[in-house]
Amino acid sequence: MRIIVLTCSRRGTASRMLPALSACPQLVVVRVVLAHGVSPNARKHRWRRLLKILRIGPLGALNGIRMRAWYRDPSTPDVEELCRTHGVPFSETPFINCDETIRLFREADADLGLSLGNGYIGERVFSIPRHGMVNLHSEVLPAFQGASAVIWPIYENVAETGFTIHQVNRKIDDGDILLQEKWPIIFRDSLRKTVAANLVPGRERSPAAMVKVCTDYATLKRHAVKQTGGRSYTTPSFWQFLRMLRNHSRMRAAQRDKTAR
């Protein structure tokens, strides 16, 4: 299976995946493409950001900036350095859906594309590999489309989190589910620490899961689960964040009481 990787981050999901993908004798990573954004249209991008701020409020936007640090993983190596180590061709493009990305995808002649840490991918990109592209989403689908890991299940009083590998289609986090792993939320004494504790299992398990999807793709595709009834989430407003904090305290206490029995 010939694989092409698309990512928007130098350090993160692609860096964690590449060693496992390169070590699998059934897979050939033909190229890693690092795209520096989703769109070159700065005016359109600013307008979308303004609409989002209006929707979640200034306090929500500021809190969202603060929360981004919760999900960063600076311990991962630079993906370009990893490509040199593993002998994988590496390229950079201005943005995901640009002509240069399309050219590189066509030249790669890949069987399957992997989306690892990206925004919206247009059909003219995801349709190029023979079997399209798959995406790693760090939450349980279809319940938590677009959601950052852990916080939205807590908002909804759901004590379970996980990750999902799904087919990429025209809607974000909407494609057929190929593989999914779940685990009970590990609660700590703050919401930030709870997020950090639950990112660990996903980061540890997802490389092997992605290798399985790539090597067993035909079988998993035949048995893929179509998503129905999904709900999309974004950065929480300040009031939603307060509800997350309240629910976190209550759910943590309930888990502690259950364990003590």
C-alpha positions in Angstrom: 0.0 0.0 0.0 1.4 3.4 -1.1 0.7 6.1 1.4 0.8 9.9 1.2 0.6 12.0 4.3 -0.9 15.5 4.5 -0.4 17.6 7.6 -0.5 21.3 8.7 1.7 20.8 11.7 5.5 20.3 12.0 5.1 18.7 15.4 2.1 16.6 16.3 0.1 13.7 14.9 2.1 13.2 11.7 5.4 13.1 13.7 3.9 10.4 16.0 2.5 8.3 13.0 5.5 8.4 10.7 7.8 6.0 12.5 5.1 3.3 12.8 4.0 3.7 9.2 7.7 3.6 8.0 8.4 0.5 10.1 5.5 -1.5 8.5 6.8 -3.7 5.6 3.4 -3.6 3.9 3.4 0.1 3.6 5.4 2.6 1.6 5.2 6.3 2.6 5.8 7.9 -0.8 5.6 11.5 0.5 4.8 13.8 3.4 3.2 17.1 2.5 3.3 20.0 5.0 0.7 22.6 4.1 0.9 26.0 5.7 -2.8 26.7 6.1 -6.2 26.1 4.6 -6.7 29.1 2.3 -4.6 32.0 1.0 -7.7 34.3 1.1 -6.7 36.5 4.2 -9.9 38.5 3.9 -12.1 35.5 3.9 -10.1 34.0 6.8 -10.5 37.2 8.9 -14.2 37.3 8.2 -14.7 33.7 9.4 -12.7 34.5 12.6 -14.9 37.5 13.2 -18.1 35.4 12.8 -16.7 32.8 15.2 -15.9 35.5 17.8 -19.4 36.9 17.4 -20.8 33.4 17.9 -18.8 32.4 21.0 -18.1 35.9 22.4 -14.8 37.7 23.1 -14.2 35.8 26.4 -14.8 32.5 24.6 -12.3 33.5 21.9 -9.6 34.5 24.5 -10.2 31.4 26.5 -10.0 29.3 23.3 -6.5 30.8 22.6 -5.5 29.8 26.2 -6.8 26.3 25.7 -4.8 25.6 22.6 -1.7 25.0 24.7 -3.6 22.1 26.4 -3.4 20.2 23.1 0.1 21.0 21.9 2.7 18.2 22.0 6.1 19.9 21.7 7.9 16.7 22.6 7.3 15.3 19.2 10.2 15.6 16.6 10.0 17.9 13.6 8.3 16.0 10.8 10.8 17.1 8.2 13.6 15.7 10.3 11.7 12.4 10.7 11.3 12.2 6.9 15.1 12.5 6.5 15.6 9.8 9.1 13.2 7.4 7.4 14.1 8.3 3.8 10.6 9.7 3.1 10.3 12.5 0.5 9.1 15.8 2.1 7.5 18.8 0.5 5.9 22.1 1.7 3.0 23.9 0.1 1.4 27.3 0.8 -2.0 25.8 1.8 -4.0 22.5 1.7 -6.1 23.0 -1.3 -3.6 24.7 -3.6 -2.4 23.6 -7.0 1.0 22.6 -5.6 -0.6 20.2 -3.2 -2.7 18.7 -6.0 0.4 18.3 -8.2 2.3 16.5 -5.4 -0.6 14.2 -4.8 -0.9 13.3 -8.4 2.8 12.7 -8.8 2.8 10.4 -5.7 0.5 7.9 -7.3 -0.6 6.8 -3.8 -3.2 4.2 -2.9 -4.4 6.0 0.2 -3.9 9.5 1.7 -3.7 10.2 5.4 -5.0 13.5 6.9 -3.1 14.1 10.2 -3.9 17.4 11.8 -5.6 19.4 9.1 -8.5 21.8 8.4 -10.9 21.4 5.6 -9.6 19.3 2.6 -11.3 19.9 -0.7 -12.5 17.1 -3.0 -9.9 18.0 -5.6 -7.3 16.9 -3.1 -8.9 14.0 -1.1 -10.2 12.3 -4.3 -6.7 11.9 -5.9 -5.4 8.7 -4.1 -7.0 5.5 -5.4 -8.9 4.9 -2.2 -9.3 8.6 -1.2 -8.1 9.8 2.2 -8.7 8.9 5.8 -8.6 11.2 8.8 -7.7 10.7 12.4 -10.3 12.6 14.6 -9.5 12.8 18.3 -13.0 12.1 19.6 -15.8 9.6 19.2 -17.8 10.0 16.1 -20.5 10.7 15.1 -21.3 12.2 18.5 -18.5 14.7 18.6 -17.8 16.0 15.1 -15.3 18.9 15.0 -14.7 18.6 18.7 -11.5 19.0 20.6 -10.7 15.9 22.7 -12.3 15.3 26.1 -13.9 18.7 26.8 -17.1 18.3 24.8 -18.0 14.8 26.2 -17.6 16.4 29.7 -19.9 19.2 28.6 -22.5 16.7 27.6 -22.0 14.6 30.8 -20.5 11.7 28.8 -17.8 9.9 30.8 -16.1 8.3 27.7 -13.7 9.6 25.1 -11.6 8.1 22.3 -10.5 8.6 18.7 -12.0 7.7 15.3 -10.3 7.0 11.9 -12.8 7.7 9.2 -13.0 8.2 5.4 -12.7 11.9 4.3 -15.7 13.2 2.4 -17.0 16.7 1.6 -18.0 17.4 5.2 -15.7 17.7 8.1 -15.6 14.6 10.3 -18.6 13.1 8.5 -17.2 10.2 6.5 -17.7 6.4 7.1 -16.1 5.1 10.3 -13.3 2.6 9.6 -11.9 2.1 13.2 -12.7 3.5 16.6 -11.3 3.2 20.1 -12.9 4.3 23.3 -11.9 4.5 27.0 -13.5 5.9 30.2 -12.3 9.4 30.8 -9.4 9.6 33.3 -10.3 12.4 35.7 -7.7 14.6 37.4 -8.0 17.5 39.8 -8.4 20.1 37.0 -10.0 20.2 33.6 -6.6 20.9 32.0 -4.9 18.0 33.7 -7.9 15.7 32.7 -7.4 16.7 29.1 -3.7 16.0 29.3 -4.2 12.6 31.0 -6.6 11.5 28.2 -4.5 12.7 25.4 -1.9 10.1 26.4 -3.9 6.9 25.5 -4.9 8.4 22.2 -1.3 9.3 21.3 0.0 5.9 22.4 -2.7 3.8 20.5 -3.4 5.8 17.4 -0.2 5.0 15.4 -0.9 1.2 15.6 -4.6 1.9 14.8 -3.6 3.9 11.7 -1.2 1.1 10.6 -4.1 -1.3 10.9 -6.4 0.9 8.8 -3.7 1.1 6.1 -2.9 -2.6 6.0 -6.5 -3.9 6.4 -8.1 -1.1 4.5 -10.1 -3.2 2.0 -11.7 -5.2 4.9 -12.4 -2.2 7.1 -13.9 -0.3 4.2 -16.3 -3.1 3.5 -17.5 -3.1 7.1 -17.3 0.7 7.5 -20.1 2.3 9.6 -22.0 5.2 8.0 -22.4 8.2 10.3 -25.9 9.3 11.3 -27.1 11.8 13.8 -23.8 13.6 14.2 -23.4 16.9 16.0 -20.7 19.5 15.3 -18.7 21.4 18.0 -16.3 24.3 18.0 -14.4 26.5 20.5 -16.7 26.8 23.6 -18.2 30.1 24.7 -17.3 31.3 28.1 -20.6 30.0 29.5 -20.1 26.6 27.9 -16.6 26.5 29.4 -18.1 27.2 32.9 -20.5 24.3 32.4 -17.5 22.1 31.5 -15.8 23.1 34.7 -19.0 22.3 36.8 -19.6 19.0 35.0 -15.9 18.1 35.5 -16.1 18.6 39.2 -19.3 16.6 39.5 -18.2 13.7 37.3 -14.8 13.5 39.0 -16.4 13.3 42.4 -18.8 10.6 41.1 -15.9 8.6 39.7 -14.0 8.9 43.0 -17.0 7.8 45.0 -17.5 4.8 42.7 -13.9 3.8 43.0 -14.0 4.1 46.8 -16.9 1.7 47.2 
